[in-house]
Amino acid sequence: MARDLPPTGDAGLPRPVAVDDVARAQLLRLARTAVGVASRAEPSGSLNAAMHEASATELCASAFVTLTQDGELRGCMGILDPDRPVHDAVAEAAACATRTDPRFRPVTPDELPRLHLDVSILGPMVPLADPLAWRLGVDGVVVQMGGRRGLLLPEVADEGLDHVRMLDIATRKAGLPSGAWRDPAARVLAFRTDRFGGPAIAPDESAPTT
């Protein structure tokens, strides 16, 4: 289960979101099963048991699932609905990352042994008065304006990006003009994640890595 935490920390920044080890293990097994089903490596009926097990996790939260191969992105999709049961969000995000990420062809069963899977559970999004007042590599960012929205997870900063470049990328993802995050009408929000994962095919039933 998630531990209840205040929504913001010092200077109005988001506080961590934490999922306990039991829920992590259940959600990771669910994500693996959803990827297996979506890639047609597993029968569709195998998802029911994993969904039932993970439904014990009563947290509602947005979630992303990221697939990588040898450190290179293979698929990443998210479900942005903080009121949705997290097991539903994880299952759908995993299936979408496997089959419908528009940047990649669908994952095939023979690829699964070479893939790594990460689940990111998103905490509350906190609007920032200063669009640069978030922690690089710690906070994810969202740029919103005119009904459009672009989001980057915290680990995108590992690619050597600074605050401005990350905001520019989020702006472009939203389909907005370059630099639109500086517009007074734009909103920049920050959030934290609890990220965990492991091989896309579990070597055993051990707990997920962090």
N, CA, C and O of each residue as an XYZ file, in Angstrom:
840
protein
N       0.831     -1.193      0.000
C       0.000      0.000      0.000
C       0.872      1.251      0.000
O       2.019      1.210      0.443
N       0.345      2.330     -0.481
C       1.083      3.582     -0.453
C       1.003      4.182      0.945
O      -0.006      4.049      1.637
N       2.088      4.846      1.350
C       2.075      5.584      2.602
C       1.583      6.987      2.318
O       2.038      7.633      1.373
N       0.641      7.467      3.147
C       0.115      8.815      2.969
C       1.198      9.826      3.320
O       1.812      9.740      4.383
N       1.430     10.779      2.433
C       2.422     11.811      2.647
C       1.811     13.164      2.325
O       0.900     13.249      1.501
N       2.299     14.224      2.964
C       1.826     15.553      2.594
C       2.103     15.805      1.116
O       3.105     15.321      0.590
N       1.228     16.559      0.432
C       1.392     16.731     -1.004
C       2.594     17.558     -1.400
O       3.092     17.399     -2.514
N       3.085     18.436     -0.538
C       4.201     19.291     -0.900
C       5.239     19.316      0.203
O       4.946     19.066      1.372
N       6.468     19.627     -0.206
C       7.553     19.760      0.744
C       7.986     21.210      0.843
O       7.188     22.125      0.640
N       9.285     21.413      1.163
C       9.808     22.758      1.300
C       9.650     23.520     -0.013
O       9.781     22.950     -1.096
N       9.370     24.804      0.100
C       9.238     25.700     -1.059
C       8.153     25.247     -2.022
O       8.209     25.559     -3.211
N       7.164     24.511     -1.515
C       6.052     24.107     -2.358
C       6.375     23.019     -3.353
O       5.619     22.827     -4.306
N       7.474     22.292     -3.172
C       7.844     21.215     -4.080
C       7.164     19.913     -3.666
O       6.830     19.740     -2.494
N       6.953     18.997     -4.608
C       6.259     17.750     -4.261
C       7.087     16.865     -3.346
O       8.312     16.808     -3.448
N       6.394     16.179     -2.455
C       7.025     15.199     -1.574
C       7.073     13.852     -2.266
O       6.356     13.630     -3.242
N       7.916     12.943     -1.770
C       7.998     11.616     -2.389
C       6.679     10.864     -2.302
O       5.871     11.100     -1.405
N       6.476      9.956     -3.247
C       5.381      8.989     -3.169
C       6.038      7.634     -2.974
O       6.990      7.293     -3.675
N       5.531      6.863     -2.022
C       6.157      5.584     -1.705
C       5.129      4.473     -1.736
O       4.028      4.616     -1.202
N       5.489      3.367     -2.361
C       4.658      2.174     -2.446
C       5.384      1.070     -1.686
O       6.588      0.891     -1.870
N       4.684      0.331     -0.843
C       5.365     -0.668     -0.026
C       5.809     -1.860     -0.881
O       5.399     -2.007     -2.032
N       6.655     -2.702     -0.289
C       7.283     -3.788     -1.040
C       6.274     -4.803     -1.578
O       6.452     -5.331     -2.675
N       5.223     -5.076     -0.815
C       4.216     -6.041     -1.273
C       3.508     -5.512     -2.511
O       3.345     -6.233     -3.496
N       3.087     -4.246     -2.459
C       2.405     -3.649     -3.602
C       3.339     -3.538     -4.796
O       2.917     -3.755     -5.932
N       4.595     -3.206     -4.559
C       5.559     -3.151     -5.656
C       5.643     -4.502     -6.369
O       5.575     -4.573     -7.596
N       5.791     -5.557     -5.594
C       5.908     -6.890     -6.195
C       4.659     -7.251     -6.997
O       4.758     -7.804     -8.093
N       3.483     -6.938     -6.448
C       2.233     -7.240     -7.153
C       2.125     -6.446     -8.453
O       1.725     -6.987     -9.484
N       2.478     -5.172     -8.402
C       2.349     -4.324     -9.586
C       3.389     -4.677    -10.645
O       3.119     -4.576    -11.841
N       4.578     -5.091    -10.208
C       5.584     -5.509    -11.176
C       5.161     -6.802    -11.862
O       5.325     -6.944    -13.074
N       4.619     -7.749    -11.096
C       4.122     -8.992    -11.713
C       2.991     -8.682    -12.690
O       2.909     -9.276    -13.765
N       2.116     -7.745    -12.308
C       1.022     -7.359    -13.196
C       1.556     -6.745    -14.490
O       1.093     -7.089    -15.577
N       2.529     -5.839    -14.378
C       3.091     -5.209    -15.568
C       3.741     -6.246    -16.471
O       3.581     -6.189    -17.690
N       4.468     -7.188    -15.892
C       5.093     -8.249    -16.697
C       4.039     -9.074    -17.423
O       4.189     -9.397    -18.601
N       2.984     -9.408    -16.714
C       1.931    -10.209    -17.337
C       1.252     -9.429    -18.457
O       0.982     -9.979    -19.525
N       0.977     -8.153    -18.215
C       0.335     -7.327    -19.243
C       1.213     -7.207    -20.484
O       0.710     -7.231    -21.607
N       2.522     -7.078    -20.284
C       3.450     -7.036    -21.422
C       3.446     -8.373    -22.148
O       3.444     -8.414    -23.378
N       3.445     -9.481    -21.381
C       3.412    -10.795    -22.002
C       2.157    -11.019    -22.826
O       2.221    -11.581    -23.920
N       1.024    -10.585    -22.310
C      -0.241    -10.744    -23.031
C      -0.266     -9.840    -24.260
O      -0.657    -10.271    -25.345
N       0.152     -8.583    -24.088
C       0.112     -7.638    -25.204
C       1.051     -8.039    -26.336
O       0.780     -7.755    -27.503
N       2.158     -8.701    -25.990
C       3.093     -9.156    -27.020
C       2.717    -10.524    -27.579
O       3.381    -11.045    -28.475
N       1.646    -11.098    -27.041
C       1.136    -12.415    -27.434
C       2.077    -13.551    -27.045
O       2.067    -14.620    -27.656
N       2.891    -13.301    -26.014
C       3.722    -14.366    -25.461
C       2.958    -15.181    -24.420
O       3.339    -16.312    -24.120
N       1.880    -14.614    -23.867
C       1.062    -15.279    -22.865
C      -0.401    -15.203    -23.295
O      -0.792    -14.266    -23.993
N      -1.212    -16.180    -22.885
C      -2.638    -16.129    -23.216
C      -3.327    -14.995    -22.468
O      -2.923    -14.628    -21.365
N      -4.365    -14.448    -23.078
C      -5.050    -13.301    -22.491
C      -5.612    -13.599    -21.114
O      -5.690    -12.707    -20.270
N      -6.008    -14.852    -20.874
C      -6.598    -15.205    -19.586
C      -5.633    -15.089    -18.428
O      -6.070    -14.999    -17.281
N      -4.316    -15.088    -18.689
C      -3.352    -15.022    -17.592
C      -3.359    -13.663    -16.908
O      -2.839    -13.522    -15.801
N      -3.949    -12.653    -17.564
C      -3.989    -11.324    -16.958
C      -4.976    -11.243    -15.803
O      -4.808    -10.424    -14.900
N      -6.005    -12.087    -15.823
C      -7.053    -11.984    -14.803
C      -6.514    -12.209    -13.402
O      -6.837    -11.459    -12.481
N      -5.686    -13.252    -13.234
C      -5.159    -13.553    -11.902
C      -4.248    -12.441    -11.402
O      -4.297    -12.072    -10.228
N      -3.414    -11.904    -12.295
C      -2.516    -10.823    -11.895
C      -3.302     -9.567    -11.530
O      -2.943     -8.864    -10.586
N      -4.374     -9.281    -12.273
C      -5.209     -8.132    -11.950
C      -5.883     -8.318    -10.598
O      -5.977     -7.379     -9.808
N      -6.345     -9.520    -10.341
C      -7.019     -9.789     -9.064
C      -6.048     -9.623     -7.899
O      -6.395     -9.026     -6.879
N      -4.836    -10.149     -8.048
C      -3.846    -10.029     -6.980
C      -3.506     -8.564     -6.724
O      -3.466     -8.121     -5.576
N      -3.263     -7.819     -7.792
C      -2.846     -6.423     -7.631
C      -3.977     -5.521     -7.177
O      -3.728     -4.408     -6.713
N      -5.224     -5.981     -7.302
C      -6.353     -5.146     -6.876
C      -6.355     -4.929     -5.367
O      -7.050     -4.043     -4.869
N      -5.574     -5.739     -4.629
C      -5.449     -5.520     -3.193
C      -4.713     -4.217     -2.892
O      -4.799     -3.696     -1.780
N      -3.988     -3.691     -3.882
C      -3.317     -2.401     -3.738
C      -4.354     -1.307     -3.930
O      -4.766     -1.038     -5.058
N      -4.776     -0.678     -2.854
C      -5.914      0.231     -2.905
C      -5.555      1.639     -3.371
O      -6.422      2.509     -3.456
N      -4.283      1.861     -3.672
C      -3.848      3.166     -4.133
C      -4.492      3.536     -5.464
O      -4.636      2.689     -6.346
N      -4.876      4.795     -5.609
C      -5.271      5.367     -6.897
C      -4.169      6.338     -7.312
O      -3.772      7.202     -6.530
N      -3.675      6.196     -8.539
C      -2.572      7.032     -8.993
C      -2.372      6.880    -10.487
O      -2.769      5.877    -11.080
N      -1.753      7.885    -11.090
C      -1.290      7.773    -12.468
C      -0.060      6.867    -12.502
O       0.643      6.724    -11.502
N       0.195      6.254    -13.669
C       1.321      5.335    -13.775
C       1.883      5.330    -15.188
O       1.160      5.529    -16.164
N       3.196      5.098    -15.277
C       3.886      4.899    -16.541
C       4.604      3.553    -16.498
O       5.034      3.103    -15.435
N       4.728      2.919    -17.653
C       5.547      1.718    -17.801
C       6.547      1.982    -18.922
O       6.177      2.412    -20.014
N       7.828      1.714    -18.632
C       8.918      1.954    -19.579
C       9.608      0.641    -19.900
O       9.947     -0.123    -18.996
N       9.816      0.375    -21.175
C      10.552     -0.791    -21.647
C      11.856     -0.325    -22.283
O      11.857      0.592    -23.103
N      12.971     -0.957    -21.904
C      14.259     -0.624    -22.493
C      14.990     -1.898    -22.901
O      14.747     -2.973    -22.352
N      15.886     -1.760    -23.871
C      16.765     -2.851    -24.294
C      18.179     -2.312    -24.371
O      18.460     -1.395    -25.144
N      19.073     -2.880    -23.569
C      20.464     -2.423    -23.507
C      20.541     -0.923    -23.254
O      21.377     -0.226    -23.830
N      19.663     -0.437    -22.391
C      19.661      0.971    -22.023
C      18.964      1.888    -23.003
O      18.850      3.087    -22.747
N      18.493      1.353    -24.123
C      17.801      2.160    -25.127
C      16.295      1.992    -24.990
O      15.804      0.887    -24.757
N      15.570      3.088    -25.134
C      14.118      3.048    -24.992
C      13.494      2.139    -26.044
O      13.850      2.195    -27.221
N      12.554      1.298    -25.599
C      11.820      0.407    -26.497
C      10.321      0.688    -26.475
O       9.588      0.253    -27.363
N       9.873      1.412    -25.464
C       8.470      1.785    -25.349
C       8.219      2.427    -24.006
O       8.772      1.994    -22.995
N       7.388      3.459    -23.982
C       7.029      4.109    -22.720
C       5.687      4.786    -22.903
O       5.532      5.659    -23.758
N       4.713      4.381    -22.097
C       3.383      4.977    -22.156
C       2.849      5.115    -20.735
O       3.239      4.375    -19.832
N       1.949      6.079    -20.559
C       1.400      6.307    -19.234
C      -0.090      6.549    -19.259
O      -0.672      6.876    -20.293
N      -0.693      6.381    -18.099
C      -2.104      6.665    -17.881
C      -2.165      7.770    -16.834
O      -1.821      7.553    -15.673
N      -2.605      8.960    -17.251
C      -2.647     10.114    -16.355
C      -4.062     10.293    -15.816
O      -4.872     11.034    -16.373
N      -4.330      9.609    -14.741
C      -5.624      9.713    -14.060
C      -5.394      9.397    -12.592
O      -5.409      8.227    -12.208
N      -5.177     10.426    -11.752
C      -4.844     10.175    -10.344
C      -5.966      9.531     -9.555
O      -5.734      9.058     -8.442
N      -7.184      9.498    -10.100
C      -8.309      8.894     -9.396
C      -8.564      7.445     -9.834
O      -9.511      6.814     -9.365
N      -7.740      6.930    -10.711
C      -7.931      5.572    -11.216
C      -7.174      4.577    -10.350
O      -6.050      4.868     -9.941
N      -7.755      3.397    -10.049
C      -7.001      2.383     -9.304
C      -5.669      2.103     -9.983
O      -5.612      1.901    -11.196
N      -4.599      2.091     -9.197
C      -3.274      2.022     -9.791
C      -3.044      0.718    -10.550
O      -2.278      0.702    -11.513
N      -3.686     -0.371    -10.140
C      -3.464     -1.621    -10.877
C      -4.057     -1.548    -12.277
O      -3.515     -2.138    -13.212
N      -5.178     -0.820    -12.432
C      -5.733     -0.618    -13.771
C      -4.784      0.228    -14.619
O      -4.538     -0.074    -15.787
N      -4.254      1.294    -14.011
C      -3.357      2.190    -14.748
C      -2.090      1.460    -15.179
O      -1.630      1.638    -16.307
N      -1.521      0.642    -14.296
C      -0.296     -0.084    -14.625
C      -0.543     -1.091    -15.740
O       0.255     -1.189    -16.672
N      -1.636     -1.839    -15.656
C      -1.928     -2.837    -16.684
C      -2.103     -2.190    -18.050
O      -1.580     -2.691    -19.046
N      -2.842     -1.075    -18.105
C      -3.059     -0.431    -19.395
C      -1.784      0.217    -19.923
O      -1.493      0.132    -21.116
N      -1.020      0.866    -19.037
C       0.232      1.485    -19.465
C       1.201      0.438    -20.016
O       1.886      0.683    -21.010
N       1.257     -0.728    -19.369
C       2.152     -1.792    -19.830
C       1.737     -2.295    -21.201
O       2.583     -2.499    -22.071
N       0.437     -2.497    -21.399
C      -0.047     -2.966    -22.694
C       0.231     -1.931    -23.787
O       0.632     -2.286    -24.895
N       0.018     -0.662    -23.473
C       0.248      0.396    -24.463
C       1.732      0.531    -24.804
O       2.084      0.711    -25.970
N       2.606      0.445    -23.794
C       4.042      0.518    -24.055
C       4.495     -0.622    -24.956
O       5.440     -0.475    -25.731
N       3.818     -1.753    -24.849
C       4.180     -2.939    -25.630
C       3.698     -2.861    -27.065
O       4.396     -3.293    -27.982
N       2.492     -2.305    -27.268
C       1.881     -2.411    -28.593
C       1.580     -1.090    -29.296
O       1.541     -1.058    -30.525
N       1.368     -0.006    -28.563
C       0.826      1.174    -29.230
C       1.653      2.441    -29.067
O       1.176      3.519    -29.422
N       2.889      2.355    -28.540
C       3.747      3.537    -28.528
C       4.026      3.899    -29.992
O       4.625      3.104    -30.716
N       3.600      5.089    -30.436
C       3.716      5.416    -31.862
C       5.153      5.537    -32.359
O       5.384      5.579    -33.567
N       6.113      5.594    -31.452
C       7.512      5.740    -31.855
C       8.158      4.408    -32.241
O       9.233      4.385    -32.841
N       7.490      3.291    -31.890
C       8.115      1.985    -32.061
C       7.131      0.986    -32.652
O       5.917      1.148    -32.532
N       7.665     -0.041    -33.287
C       6.838     -1.165    -33.711
C       6.454     -1.969    -32.464
O       7.139     -1.872    -31.446
N       5.380     -2.758    -32.519
C       4.988     -3.564    -31.362
C       6.089     -4.539    -30.937
O       6.833     -5.064    -31.766
N       6.172     -4.763    -29.640
C       7.126     -5.734    -29.086
C       6.682     -7.145    -29.459
O       5.493     -7.461    -29.425
N       7.638     -7.980    -29.813
C       7.353     -9.371    -30.162
C       7.812    -10.298    -29.041
O       8.676     -9.918    -28.250
N       7.254    -11.506    -28.955
C       7.605    -12.416    -27.861
C       9.099    -12.711    -27.750
O       9.620    -12.847    -26.643
N       9.795    -12.813    -28.891
C      11.212    -13.169    -28.843
C      12.076    -12.056    -28.249
O      13.220    -12.301    -27.864
N      11.536    -10.826    -28.172
C      12.289     -9.714    -27.586
C      12.259     -9.713    -26.062
O      13.156     -9.154    -25.431
N      11.260    -10.320    -25.470
C      11.032    -10.174    -24.032
C      12.238    -10.547    -23.168
O      12.511     -9.839    -22.199
N      12.977    -11.626    -23.469
C      14.115    -11.953    -22.604
C      15.195    -10.874    -22.575
O      16.030    -10.866    -21.670
N      15.193     -9.968    -23.546
C      16.228     -8.933    -23.609
C      15.751     -7.590    -23.068
O      16.517     -6.626    -23.034
N      14.493     -7.521    -22.646
C      13.925     -6.244    -22.219
C      13.947     -6.066    -20.710
O      13.834     -7.026    -19.948
N      14.097     -4.812    -20.301
C      13.954     -4.417    -18.898
C      12.681     -3.597    -18.788
O      12.346     -2.832    -19.692
N      11.978     -3.758    -17.685
C      10.688     -3.102    -17.464
C      10.760     -2.265    -16.199
O      11.234     -2.734    -15.164
N      10.291     -1.027    -16.279
C      10.182     -0.159    -15.101
C       8.761      0.367    -14.967
O       8.129      0.750    -15.951
N       8.275      0.379    -13.739
C       6.966      0.950    -13.404
C       7.201      2.233    -12.624
O       7.967      2.241    -11.661
N       6.554      3.312    -13.027
C       6.635      4.581    -12.306
C       5.246      4.954    -11.809
O       4.322      5.144    -12.600
N       5.107      5.057    -10.488
C       3.858      5.495     -9.877
C       4.005      6.973     -9.555
O       4.922      7.371     -8.838
N       3.100      7.783    -10.086
C       3.221      9.233     -9.954
C       2.500      9.740     -8.706
O       1.396      9.302     -8.381
N       3.154     10.670     -8.022
C       2.533     11.355     -6.910
C       1.771     12.585     -7.376
O       1.667     12.822     -8.580
N       1.229     13.382     -6.438
C       0.462     14.578     -6.808
C       1.295     15.568     -7.601
O       2.496     15.708     -7.371
N       0.651     16.255     -8.534
C       1.303     17.294     -9.332
C       1.111     18.641     -8.656
O      -0.005     19.020     -8.302
N       2.208     19.354     -8.484
C       2.217     20.607     -7.737
C       2.539     21.760     -8.683
O       3.613     21.760     -9.286
N       1.641     22.754     -8.836
C       1.940     23.903     -9.695
C       3.066     24.748     -9.108
O       3.152     24.927     -7.893
N       3.930     25.266     -9.984
C       5.088     26.037     -9.558
C       4.908     27.507     -9.925
O       4.532     27.827    -11.053
N       5.172     28.388     -8.986
C       5.165     29.818     -9.277
C       6.354     30.188    -10.160
O       6.242     31.039    -11.041
N       7.492     29.539     -9.914
C       8.697     29.720    -10.728
C       8.885     28.460    -11.558
O       9.129     27.397    -10.987
N       8.782     28.531    -12.895
C       8.849     27.319    -13.708
C      10.191     26.602    -13.660
O      10.301     25.466    -14.120
N      11.219     27.256    -13.105
C      12.533     26.622    -12.989
C      12.811     26.092    -11.584
O      13.890     25.559    -11.324
N      11.845     26.237    -10.681
C      12.059     25.884     -9.268
C      11.689     24.438     -8.993
O      10.848     24.163     -8.138
N      12.313     23.510     -9.712
C      12.131     22.076     -9.449
C      13.498     21.420     -9.499
O      14.463     22.000     -9.999
N      13.571     20.192     -8.970
C      14.857     19.539     -8.757
C      15.169     18.605     -9.925
O      14.462     17.625    -10.159
N      16.220     18.920    -10.637
C      16.633     18.145    -11.796
C      16.995     16.723    -11.377
O      17.811     16.519    -10.479
N      16.385     15.754    -12.031
C      16.647     14.359    -11.707
C      15.848     13.821    -10.541
O      15.886     12.622    -10.262
N      15.123     14.693     -9.853
C      14.284     14.290     -8.724
C      12.815     14.448     -9.073
O      12.016     13.540     -8.843
N      12.460     15.591     -9.624
C      11.076     15.886     -9.986
C      10.846     15.665    -11.478
O      11.718     15.954    -12.298
N       9.672     15.152    -11.821
C       9.195     15.197    -13.189
C       8.498     16.517    -13.414
O       8.138     17.208    -12.460
N       8.301     16.879    -14.695
C       7.685     18.166    -15.002
C       6.572     18.004    -16.031
O       6.599     17.115    -16.882
N       5.601     18.893    -15.921
C       4.485     18.966    -16.861
C       4.353     20.418    -17.307
O       4.427     21.335    -16.489
N       4.160     20.620    -18.604
C       3.835     21.937    -19.156
C       2.418     21.865    -19.711
O       2.109     20.993    -20.522
N       1.559     22.783    -19.274
C       0.165     22.826    -19.709
C      -0.183     24.216    -20.225
O       0.206     25.226    -19.639
N      -0.921     24.252    -21.333
C      -1.441     25.521    -21.828
C      -2.465     25.234    -22.917
O      -2.240     24.393    -23.788
N      -3.587     25.936    -22.862
C      -4.583     25.831    -23.910
C      -5.116     24.426    -24.128
O      -5.389     24.036    -25.263
N      -5.267     23.665    -23.056
C      -5.783     22.315    -23.182
C      -4.759     21.292    -23.636
O      -5.108     20.129    -23.840
N      -3.512     21.690    -23.799
C      -2.442     20.778    -24.195
C      -1.536     20.505    -23.007
O      -1.422     21.325    -22.095
N      -0.886     19.336    -23.028
C      -0.050     18.946    -21.890
C       1.101     18.070    -22.368
O       0.909     17.140    -23.152
N       2.290     18.379    -21.885
C       3.456     17.546    -22.150
C       4.143     17.197    -20.846
O       4.295     18.060    -19.981
N       4.569     15.934    -20.684
C       5.119     15.439    -19.421
C       6.448     14.746    -19.667
O       6.626     14.045    -20.663
N       7.385     14.954    -18.738
C       8.645     14.217    -18.729
C       8.854     13.615    -17.346
O       8.694     14.298    -16.335
N       9.212     12.337    -17.304
C       9.536     11.680    -16.047
C      10.890     12.157    -15.528
O      11.709     12.637    -16.312
N      11.144     12.036    -14.224
C      12.398     12.572    -13.659
C      13.659     12.020    -14.300
O      14.637     12.750    -14.459
N      13.658     10.738    -14.672
C      14.881     10.120    -15.165
C      15.302     10.611    -16.547
O      16.404     10.298    -16.999
N      14.446     11.373    -17.226
C      14.847     11.949    -18.508
C      16.063     12.855    -18.325
O      16.854     13.030    -19.252
N      16.212     13.428    -17.139
C      17.368     14.289    -16.864
C      18.680     13.522    -16.956
O      19.735     14.130    -17.134
N      18.633     12.194    -16.837
C      19.849     11.394    -16.927
C      20.490     11.481    -18.304
O      21.648     11.098    -18.471
N      19.755     11.979    -19.292
C      20.287     12.118    -20.643
C      21.123     13.383    -20.806
O      21.479     13.760    -21.923
N      21.435     14.038    -19.683
C      22.291     15.216    -19.722
C      21.555     16.512    -19.967
O      22.159     17.498    -20.390
N      20.256     16.526    -19.708
C      19.450     17.725    -19.948
C      19.466     18.629    -18.723
O      19.601     18.161    -17.592
N      19.324     19.938    -18.964
C      19.159     20.877    -17.868
C      17.693     21.286    -17.763
O      16.853     20.789    -18.513
N      17.385     22.189    -16.837
C      15.990     22.594    -16.611
C      15.343     23.139    -17.877
O      14.231     22.748    -18.232
N      16.037     24.038    -18.550
C      15.452     24.696    -19.718
C      15.208     23.697    -20.838
O      14.155     23.727    -21.475
N      16.164     22.816    -21.085
C      16.003     21.843    -22.168
C      14.871     20.873    -21.868
O      14.136     20.477    -22.773
N      14.723     20.484    -20.590
C      13.617     19.593    -20.244
C      12.276     20.290    -20.445
O      11.332     19.687    -20.955
N      12.188     21.553    -20.049
C      10.939     22.284    -20.241
C      10.649     22.491    -21.728
O       9.493     22.440    -22.149
N      11.683     22.721    -22.512
C      11.486     22.865    -23.957
C      10.950     21.572    -24.560
O      10.055     21.606    -25.405
N      11.494     20.424    -24.130
C      11.035     19.133    -24.654
C       9.593     18.879    -24.234
O       8.774     18.451    -25.047
N       9.278     19.142    -22.962
C       7.897     18.963    -22.495
C       6.940     19.855    -23.272
O       5.814     19.457    -23.573
N       7.392     21.063    -23.596
C       6.567     21.990    -24.373
C       6.294     21.425    -25.764
O       5.161     21.466    -26.244
N       7.328     20.902    -26.406
C       7.152     20.327    -27.741
C       6.260     19.097    -27.691
O       5.451     18.878    -28.593
N       6.402     18.283    -26.629
C       5.527     17.118    -26.488
C       4.066     17.534    -26.380
O       3.170     16.802    -26.802
N       3.835     18.705    -25.818
C       2.460     19.209    -25.704
C       1.944     19.774    -27.024
O       0.774     20.142    -27.128
N       2.809     19.842    -28.029
C       2.401     20.416    -29.305
C       2.324     21.932    -29.273
O       1.592     22.542    -30.052
N       3.087     22.540    -28.362
C       3.087     23.985    -28.208
C       4.323     24.593    -28.872
O       5.309     23.891    -29.094
N       4.283     25.879    -29.189
C       5.450     26.528    -29.789
C       6.648     26.486    -28.844
O       6.489     26.467    -27.623
N       7.845     26.472    -29.424
C       9.060     26.445    -28.622
C       9.083     27.618    -27.643
O       8.782     28.755    -28.006
N       9.445     27.317    -26.398
C       9.527     28.347    -25.373
C       8.206     28.754    -24.765
O       8.156     29.686    -23.963
N       7.118     28.063    -25.136
C       5.798     28.465    -24.638
C       5.680     28.301    -23.125
O       4.797     28.901    -22.511
N       6.556     27.499    -22.511
C       6.490     27.346    -21.054
C       6.773     28.674    -20.342
O       6.426     28.835    -19.172
N       7.395     29.616    -21.036
C       7.670     30.929    -20.447
C       6.450     31.857    -20.490
O       6.431     32.894    -19.827
N       5.447     31.485    -21.260
C       4.244     32.311    -21.402
C       3.514     32.388    -20.062
O       3.341     31.355    -19.414
N       3.079     33.568    -19.623
C       2.337     33.674    -18.358
C       1.085     32.800    -18.319
O       0.620     32.436    -17.239
N       0.531     32.459    -19.495
C      -0.665     31.616    -19.530
C      -0.344     30.141    -19.342
O      -1.247     29.336    -19.118
N       0.931     29.778    -19.430
C       1.328     28.372    -19.271
C       1.439     28.024    -17.791
O       1.731     28.879    -16.955
N       1.203     26.761    -17.490
C       1.395     26.236    -16.134
C       2.484     25.177    -16.173
O       2.473     24.288    -17.025
N       3.419     25.281    -15.248
C       4.445     24.256    -15.075
C       4.204     23.595    -13.730
O       4.100     24.267    -12.704
N       4.117     22.274    -13.744
C       3.869     21.508    -12.532
C       5.006     20.506    -12.331
O       5.635     20.054    -13.287
N       5.251     20.175    -11.073
C       6.268     19.186    -10.730
C       5.621     18.036     -9.981
O       4.590     18.208     -9.331
N       6.238     16.854    -10.076
C       5.740     15.676     -9.375
C       6.902     14.744     -9.070
O       7.966     14.842     -9.682
N       6.692     13.845     -8.127
C       7.664     12.804     -7.807
C       7.108     11.457     -8.256
O       5.909     11.314     -8.493
N       7.993     10.476     -8.369
C       7.563      9.125     -8.708
C       8.187      8.120     -7.759
O       9.226      8.370     -7.149
N       7.528      6.979     -7.650
C       8.147      5.794     -7.059
C       8.372      4.841     -8.223
O       7.414      4.359     -8.827
N       9.630      4.568     -8.538
C       9.994      3.787     -9.724
C      10.632      2.476     -9.287
O      11.505      2.464     -8.419
N      10.205      1.391     -9.877
C      10.766      0.076     -9.566
C      10.635     -0.806    -10.795
O       9.826     -0.526    -11.679
N      11.422     -1.864    -10.855
C      11.361     -2.693    -12.043
C      12.300     -3.878    -11.990
O      12.805     -4.251    -10.931
N      12.521     -4.459    -13.155
C      13.355     -5.631    -13.297
C      13.231     -6.166    -14.713
O      12.642     -5.507    -15.569
N      13.775     -7.348    -14.976
C      13.640     -7.936    -16.315
C      12.171     -8.091    -16.697
O      11.317     -8.329    -15.844
N      11.892     -7.955    -17.990
C      10.505     -8.093    -18.447
C       9.970     -9.496    -18.220
O       8.761     -9.685    -18.082
N      10.849    -10.469    -18.180
C      10.489    -11.825    -17.779
C      11.179    -12.097    -16.457
O      12.406    -12.053    -16.381
N      10.412    -12.376    -15.416
C      10.981    -12.543    -14.090
C      11.854    -13.783    -14.013
O      11.412    -14.859    -14.416
N      13.072    -13.673    -13.511
C      13.909    -14.862    -13.323
C      13.409    -15.751    -12.197
O      13.660    -16.956    -12.186
N      12.699    -15.147    -11.248
C      12.106    -15.874    -10.127
C      11.037    -14.978     -9.537
O      10.651    -13.989    -10.160
N      10.553    -15.300     -8.352
C       9.500    -14.514     -7.711
C      10.061    -13.583     -6.638
O       9.358    -13.239     -5.688
N      11.318    -13.176     -6.782
C      11.924    -12.272     -5.790
C      11.312    -10.891     -5.916
O      10.645    -10.578     -6.903
N      11.547    -10.071     -4.906
C      10.980     -8.722     -4.874
C      11.601     -7.878     -5.970
O      12.727     -8.151     -6.385
N      10.892     -6.846     -6.457
C      11.425     -5.986     -7.519
C      12.617     -5.168     -7.035
O      12.735     -4.858     -5.850
N      13.494     -4.825     -7.971
C      14.603     -3.960     -7.666
C      14.158     -2.514     -7.697
O      13.132     -2.183     -8.292
N      14.931     -1.653     -7.054
C      14.612     -0.227     -7.050
C      15.522      0.528     -7.999
O      15.402      1.746     -8.131
